[in-house]
Amino acid sequence: MATCEEESCSNFQSVICLHCMGRLCIDHMGVHQTTLFNKIQQVKDEVNEVSTVLVNASNAITEERTKEEKKWKKWRSEKIADIEREYVERIGRIRNRQQVLAELELELNQRLKDQVQQPLEEMLSKKSVNRQLLDTIQTTLDKIKKDSDSLKWKDDQVKTGNEIKVNKQAKNEQQSSENSATTTTTTNTTPTTVKVKAWKPRNYFFTLFRDIGKESHTRINQYIQTEMKNEDSMEQYGLITLVYSYLTTWHQTKAKHERYAELILKKHITTIKQYINGNQCQRKVLIAMQFFDDFLKKKDSSHADMMNMLLYFFSTHQCISLSDVIDWYQNDTFVDLILKQKVNKEWAEPFFKQNAHRTVLTEVTSVSSTSSTSNLNEEENNLSVTKTRENVRMRKPFKKLVKFFKDISLTNDQAIHKYVQMQYSSKVKHRVIMIVRTYLKAWNDSSSEKNTSLLLKKISAIKHYQSDKNFQAQILFAIEVFLSENKKNDVWQIEVISILFQLFLEQNCLDKESIMKWYNNGHIYNEIYYKQTKDYARAFVERLIDLD
């Protein structure tokens, strides 16, 4: 009879365990099977743990692989963008170089025709030989042949382009000397003036200035640093090229998209301004405007109005100063150090006429003014000095009065006066503040096409009230309120206050002294509005001080 395999078991009845084929008695069979199942579960848990480790490792590998792929995809995109950028720059350089070579070829052909072929034909037709003239023709021909060696395509495009331009300028100077020699029968005569070089706009600048995106300034500056060297550097004549290209881009765009052209003008004035440092740079801006005016004469019949507007625009943004323009215009003997000749000033005449009075001190102007105006100025000055504060009832601009101001018909002033008289039938104190505020609101609400007309045509409705007490002080306060209630951005505030001060000065509604005392002595009506406005007037006031 089989016995149990457990050592301590005395039970002689046993059975065979089906799991391990061992002999166990009935008493020990249950315990044995439980132990086996526990071992199986332990192994299963280990299997699950290993499986989890493998899955996690696989996920980690996938994540790292994805990161690497993204990294190199980004690297690939950046490299492609760099390659594309460099390609565009290289193509631009090639085209610029091609344009320079084409211009040189045309110039050589023109010289050959005018100074060699035509004189020879004349001698042949007249059947007379001028030995000295023939020698001059031969010398000119030899120089043209020598200069034609520059018509070669070289790999170093930047150096080649600059060398060609420098050579071309030198040839122009030599040619001026030769032309003088032919007329005075001597080849060594020094010319009285140097032939003017017309710096032409760069075609690639057109593309750069048409871009008004966030990075447009950076791209223009990068192009200037990498492409404009030697003669075309900002220290030399590059500023002329830059301003001329800027204005030409604006004009070409204006013909088709006037609104977009205005955005170009306002966006890139800061790009121009950063390269203006000192009077010499301001003179280069005027030279660029001179070239642009010559260009406009052939393209646009309204070039005089455009140039006048641009002078105000550059002046407002401190690219040129009023005093510098006026001084330049008044100097009859002025010969530009860059152009080496007297400058045509006709295009600046309207600007000069409108601003020449600013070079005269207020005291001189007041001598010729009427006694009533003198008393008015004296009264206002006393108020400014003592800083007498007056309570002003702040009301919103009258809607009906705004409507009257928006109507720019010349017969509408009477309607304004009747309405003002009705509103201020009992008290006329501070009515100029409301009139000017309403006038400025109408101007601000009008479309850009009507803005200028409204400002000029309706100023008479304000001048009608010059006999009111503190007339100038009320105008200044109305401007304070207008700017404080129509905040847009700092650039807008500076530009608008300059436009308004300039307008009221020109129309004799304000004088220089009243503006200076307002700026230096503080507010009369409201300190908050004054503080919000004063800083924006700093640039304009500094220009007024410069005029002294």
Secondary structure, DSSP 8 states (H G I E B T S, - for coil): ----SSTT-----EEE-TTT--EEEHHHHHHHHHHHHHHHHHHHHHHHHHHHHHHHHHHHHHHHHHHHHHHHHHHHHHHHHHHHHHHHHHHHHHHHHHHHHHHHHHHHHHHHIIIIIHHHHHHHHHT---HHHHHHHHHHHHHHHHHGGG----S-HHHHHHHHHHHHHHHHHHHHHHHHHHHHT-TT---SS---------HHHHHHHH--STTHHHHHHHHHHHH--GGGSTTTTHHHHHHHHHHHHHHHHHTT-HHHHHHHHHHTHHHHHTT--SHHHHHHHHHHHHHHHHHHHHH-TTHHHHHHHHHHHHHHTTSS-HHHHHHHHH-TT-B-TTT-SB---GGGHHHHHHHGGGGS-HHHHHHHS-HHHHHHHHHHHHHHHHT-----------HHHHHHHH---GGGHHHHHHHHHHHTSS--TTHHHHHHHHHHHHHHHS-HHHHHHHHHHSHHHHHTTTTSTTHHHHHHHHHHHHHHHS---HHHHHHHHHHHHHHHHHTTSS-HHHHHHHHHH--SS-HHHHHHHHGGGHHHHHHHHHT-
